[in-house]
Amino acid sequence: MSTLSLGEDLGIETSADLKQRLAGLLAQEGELLLDAGQVRRIHTASVQLLCAFFAARRGAGHATGFDGCSDTFKDAARLLGVSSVLGLPASNDNLKSVENAA
């Protein structure tokens, strides 16, 4: 099992770098954990990349999960309706909001 830290910033400017970092791990055997505990900023493009990454690894029979998620990360996944795709617990709390950094 290995862990990859996602860092603090998953803004659109970093999505190409994120794609490159994840591409090398698509076929990695064994469980892979992503550490999203430090994420303070996230853009939909990065969430889409992570969803595609999880789906591709799942399709190849490789386990992928999280070793910590910040509230920012969990809120973004919840608002975009992809918590279950990312293996995060579903929340019915639709009253919370995420700051619009734009």
Contact map, one row per residue, 1 for C-alpha under 8 A:
111000000000000000000000000001111000000000000000000000000000000000000000000000000000000000000000000000
111100000000000000000000000000111000000000000000000000000000000000000000000000000000000000000000000000
111110000000000000000000000000011110000000000000000000000000000000100000000000000000000000000000000000
011111000000000000000000000000011110000000000000000000000000000000000000000000000000000000000000000000
001111100000000000000000000000000111000000000000000000000000000000000000000000000000000000000000000000
000111111100000000000000000000000111011000000000000000000000000000000000000000000000000000000000000000
000011111100000000000000000000000011011000000000000000000000000000000000000000000000000000000000000000
000001111100000000000000000000000000011110000000000000000000000000000000000000000000000000000000000000
000001111110010000000000000000000000001111000000000000000000000000000000000000000000000000000000000000
000001111111111001000000000000000000001011100100000000000000000000000000000000000000000000000000000000
000000001111111000000000000000000000000011101100000000000000000000000000000000000000000000000000000000
000000000111111000000000000000000000000001111100000000000000000000000000000000000000000000000000000000
000000000111111100000000000000000000000000000000000000000000000000000000000000000000000000000000000000
000000001111111111000000000000000000000000000100000000000000000000000000000000000000000000000000000000
000000000111111111100000000000000000000000001100100000000000000000000000000000000000000000000000000000
000000000000111111110000000000000000000000000000000000000000000000000000000000000000000000000000000000
000000000000011111111000000000000000000000000000000000000000000000000000000000000000000000000000000000
000000000100011111111100000000000000000000000100100000000000000000000000000000000000000000000000000000
000000000000001111111110000000000000000000000000100000000000000000000000000000000000000000000000000000
000000000000000111111111000000000000000000000000000000000000000000000000000000000000000000000000000000
000000000000000011111111100000000000000000000000000000000000000000000000000000000000000000000000000000
000000000000000001111111110000000000000000000000000010000000000000000000000000000000000000000000000000
000000000000000000111111110000000000000000000000000000000000000000000000000000000000000000000000000000
000000000000000000011111111100000000000000000000000000000000000000000000000000000000000000000000000000
000000000000000000001111111100000000000000000000000000000000000000000000000000000000000000000000000000
000000000000000000000111111100000000000000000000000010011000000000000000000000000000000000000000000000
000000000000000000000001111110000000000000000000000000001001010000000000000000000000000000000000000000
000000000000000000000001111111010000000000000000000000000000010000000000000000000000000000000000000000
000000000000000000000000001111100000000000000000000000000000010000000000000000000000000000000000000000
100000000000000000000000000111110000000000000000000000000000011000000000000000000000000000000000000000
110000000000000000000000000011111000000000000000000000000000011110000000000000000000000000000000000000
111100000000000000000000000101111100000000000000000000000000011110000000000000000000000000000000000000
111100000000000000000000000000111110000000000000000000000000000111100000000000000000000000000000000000
001111000000000000000000000000011111000000000000000000000000000111110000000000000000000000000000000000
001111100000000000000000000000001111110000000000000000000000000001111000000000000000000000000000000000
000011100000000000000000000000000111111000000000000000000000000001111100100000000000000000000000000000
000000000000000000000000000000000011111000000000000000000000000000111100000000000000000000000000000000
000001110000000000000000000000000011111100000000000000000000000000001100000000000000000000000000000000
000001111100000000000000000000000001111111000000000000000000000000001101100000000000000000000000000000
000000011000000000000000000000000000011111000000000000000000000000000101100000000000000000000000000000
000000011110000000000000000000000000001111100000000000000000000000000001100000000000000000000000000000
000000001111000000000000000000000000001111110110000000000000000000000001100100000000000000000000000000
000000000111000000000000000000000000000011111110000000000000000000000000000000000000000000000000000000
000000000001000000000000000000000000000001111111000000000000000000000000000000000000000000000000000000
000000000011001000000000000000000000000000111111100000000000000000000000000000000000000000000000000000
000000000111011001000000000000000000000001111111110000000000000000000000000000000000000000000000000000
000000000000000000000000000000000000000001111111111000000000000000000000000010000000000000000000000000
000000000000000000000000000000000000000000011111111100000000000000000000000000000000000000000000000000
000000000000001001100000000000000000000000001111111110000000000000000000000000000000000000000000000000
000000000000000000000000000000000000000000000111111111000000000000000000000000000000010000000000000000
000000000000000000000000000000000000000000000011111111100000000000000000000000000100110000000000000000
000000000000000000000000000000000000000000000001111111110000000000000000000000000000000000000000000000
000000000000000000000100010000000000000000000000111111111000000000000000000000000000000000000000000000
000000000000000000000000000000000000000000000000011111111100000100000000000000000000110000000000000000
000000000000000000000000000000000000000000000000001111111110000000000000000000000000100000000000000000
000000000000000000000000010000000000000000000000000111111111000000000000000000000000000000000000000000
000000000000000000000000011000000000000000000000000011111111111100000000000000000000000000000000000000
000000000000000000000000000000000000000000000000000001111111111100000000000000000000000000000000000000
000000000000000000000000000000000000000000000000000000111111110000000000000000000000000000000000000000
000000000000000000000000001000000000000000000000000000011111110000000000000000000000000000000000000000
000000000000000000000000000000000000000000000000000000001111111000000000000000000000000000000000000000
000000000000000000000000001111110000000000000000000000001111111100000000000000000000000000000000000000
000000000000000000000000000001110000000000000000000000001100111110000000000000000000000000000000000000
000000000000000000000000000000111100000000000000000001001100011111000000000000000000000000000000000000
000000000000000000000000000000111100000000000000000000000000001111100000000000000000011000000000000000
000000000000000000000000000000001111000000000000000000000000000111111000000000000000000000000000000000
001000000000000000000000000000001111100000000000000000000000000011111000000000000000000000000000000000
000000000000000000000000000000000111100000000000000000000000000001111100000000000000000000000000000000
000000000000000000000000000000000011111000000000000000000000000001111110110000000000000000000000000000
000000000000000000000000000000000001111100000000000000000000000000011111110000000000000000000000000000
000000000000000000000000000000000000000000000000000000000000000000001111111000000000000000000000000000
000000000000000000000000000000000000001111000000000000000000000000000111111100000000000000000000010000
000000000000000000000000000000000001001111000000000000000000000000001111111110000000000000000000000000
000000000000000000000000000000000000000000000000000000000000000000001111111111000010000100000000000000
000000000000000000000000000000000000000000000000000000000000000000000011111111100000000000000001110000
000000000000000000000000000000000000000001000000000000000000000000000001111111110000000000000000010000
000000000000000000000000000000000000000000000010000000000000000000000000111111111110000000000000000000
000000000000000000000000000000000000000000000000000000000000000000000000011111111110000001100000000000
000000000000000000000000000000000000000000000000000000000000000000000000001111111100000000000100000000
000000000000000000000000000000000000000000000000000000000000000000000000000111111110000000000000000000
000000000000000000000000000000000000000000000000000000000000000000000000000011111111000000000000000000
000000000000000000000000000000000000000000000000001000000000000000000000000011111111110000000000000000
000000000000000000000000000000000000000000000000000000000000000000000000010011011111111111000000000000
000000000000000000000000000000000000000000000000000000000000000000000000000000001111111111000000000000
000000000000000000000000000000000000000000000000001001100000000000000000000000000111111100000000000000
000000000000000000000000000000000000000000000000011001000000000010000000000000000111111100000000000000
000000000000000000000000000000000000000000000000000000000000000010000000000000000011111110000000000000
000000000000000000000000000000000000000000000000000000000000000000000000010000000011111111000000000000
000000000000000000000000000000000000000000000000000000000000000000000000000000000011001111100000000000
000000000000000000000000000000000000000000000000000000000000000000000000000001000011000111110000000000
000000000000000000000000000000000000000000000000000000000000000000000000000001000000000011111100000000
000000000000000000000000000000000000000000000000000000000000000000000000000000000000000001111100000000
000000000000000000000000000000000000000000000000000000000000000000000000000000000000000000111111000000
000000000000000000000000000000000000000000000000000000000000000000000000000000100000000000111111100000
000000000000000000000000000000000000000000000000000000000000000000000000000000000000000000001111100000
000000000000000000000000000000000000000000000000000000000000000000000000001000000000000000001111110000
000000000000000000000000000000000000000000000000000000000000000000000000001000000000000000000111111000
000000000000000000000000000000000000000000000000000000000000000000000001001100000000000000000001111100
000000000000000000000000000000000000000000000000000000000000000000000000000000000000000000000000111110
000000000000000000000000000000000000000000000000000000000000000000000000000000000000000000000000011111
000000000000000000000000000000000000000000000000000000000000000000000000000000000000000000000000001111
000000000000000000000000000000000000000000000000000000000000000000000000000000000000000000000000000111
